Amino acid sequence: MSTLLSSFDARTGHVLGQVAATAPDALDAICREAAASFGAWQASPGAQRAALLRALADALGAEREPLVALADRETALGAVRLNGELDRTTFQLRRFADIAERGVPFAVVDDPAVPGAPPAGHPSMQRWSVPLGPVAMFSASNFPFAFSVLGGDTASALAAGCPVVVKAHSAHLLLSRAVYSLVQRVLAEQGLPAGLVGMVQGGGKEVGVALVRHPAIAAGAFTGSTQGGAALAAEAAARPRPIPFYGELGSINPVIALPAELGAHGASLAATLAGSITLGCGQFCTNPGLIVLVDHAAAEGDTRAVNDAFVDQLAEALRPLEPHAMLTRTMRAAFDAGVAHWAEAGAEWRLHAEAPVDQPPRPVLAQVSADQFIAHPALREEVFGPGSLVVRAANLAQALQVLQAVGGSLTVTLWGAQQPTDEVRSLVRATMAFAGRVLFAGVPTGVAVTAAQQHGGPWPSSTRPESTSVGDAALARFLRPVCLQDAPQWLVGRGGRPL
């Protein structure tokens, strides 16, 4: 008998419906169907890939109203946020359609023969990119459209010539099923095999582990917790034939605010930061969870007073804000536990109003010294929700030690770097070594889908810091280079399109 998984109303906790977990034999069949579809899809022209991606975007947009309503019930993210996310999802699908149509997946580096012996001379060579094969795609809890069944991982994998097997997230089971039905309808309309996009569901780790272990799977793409991503990455590496695993994991996204900038714009920066901390109830991988202030004595006076004023301004900006319900009650419990760990490590509350478990959480702001932060590992863990921790460093050197203690992050924001002083240069070098994206204005929430985007950073923010899960370069995750030496003309004439 199949295990039943329940979908819950995120606001009330009531059961919305049930779906069957994917049994082992069904998972095996789905992965084999993906493998069977790979041969034709890897050889498909860019125009065919583009046609599928655009048709999927059109179908998603056409069913906007019922899908957004269902997503809102399962996630409590609200119609405004969800409509915007659906727009982002269709934008991603169409952008990768354009990329495939332009022939980016088939780009060739041509290195004509040079007479003579090596190293000066060499045969004719071409460097191609070929698709990896079926990709296991793990949906994220906090983006039911943009990082789910038809999210960026699926769009980039299909554009690269790879089939996809989606592991649906348990936080939006019914929505995933509805979107997957839409996908299957589009595949049928285009005469493409159903196995080109498969989907599995499971409440525990068993289904995800089985998916990564399946011999037909050639790569994994994951967005979620550090613990979950690390476990799956270990499974991918432990296979008889290891596969690449692209995990976007937890991140606390430090904001380093220099005193001169706070002295000039403290109130407006506090209001902007408060909105970022509570946006989406703090359930973003780029939520600014750490604020680093430097208390050194400067020529123009002690900076502690400026920093104290900013912390007060931030607390007051956060106080009236009312986040919505969290995605799941499990996430709410994890947020409360993480905040409690701050207190256990000696944090000073600057804003902390507890809310009943059946009500949305209140914003939280706490403060510690850099010495405390460095000494207590619990303070460096991501607390997923509407809270942020202020760390007071005694000088620039200690601020850099704070970054070193964190290890790595998707983003770091540096306010006050307009002039190339020695201090600023040192900070910029450190932040570039620490994060995948460095911001010099604004806040880290809001990840644009662009050619230059980098959404991935050093551990523990991701498993592969050289890759990105957002933006045009996400395509490269699912391609590998092959050098063709002295290839026959018929092969050269294919222009990089795999056989």
Secondary structure, DSSP 8 states (H G I E B T S, - for coil): ---EEEEE-TTT--EEEEEE---HHHHHHHHHHHHHHHHHHHT--HHHHHHHHHHHHHHHHHTHHHHHHHHHHHH---HHHHHHHHHHHHHHHHHHHHHHHTTGGG--EEE--BSSSTTT-B--EEEEEEE---EEEE--SS-TTTTSTTSHHHHHHHHHT--EEEE--GGGHHHHHHHHHHHHHHHHHTT--GGGEEEE--SSSHHHHHHHH-TT--EEEEES-HHHHHHHHHHHHHSSS---EEEE-----EEEE-HHHHHHHHHHHHHHHHHHHHGGGG--TT---EEEEE--EETTEESHHHHHHHHHHHHHHHTT------S-HHHHHHHHHHHHHHHHTT-EEEEE----TTS----EEEEEEHHHHHH-GGGGS---SSEEEEEEESSHHHHHHHHHHH--EEEEEEES--S--HHHHHHHHHHHHHEEEEESSS-S-----SSS-----STTSBS-TT--SSSGGGGGGGEEEEEEES--HHHHTTTT---
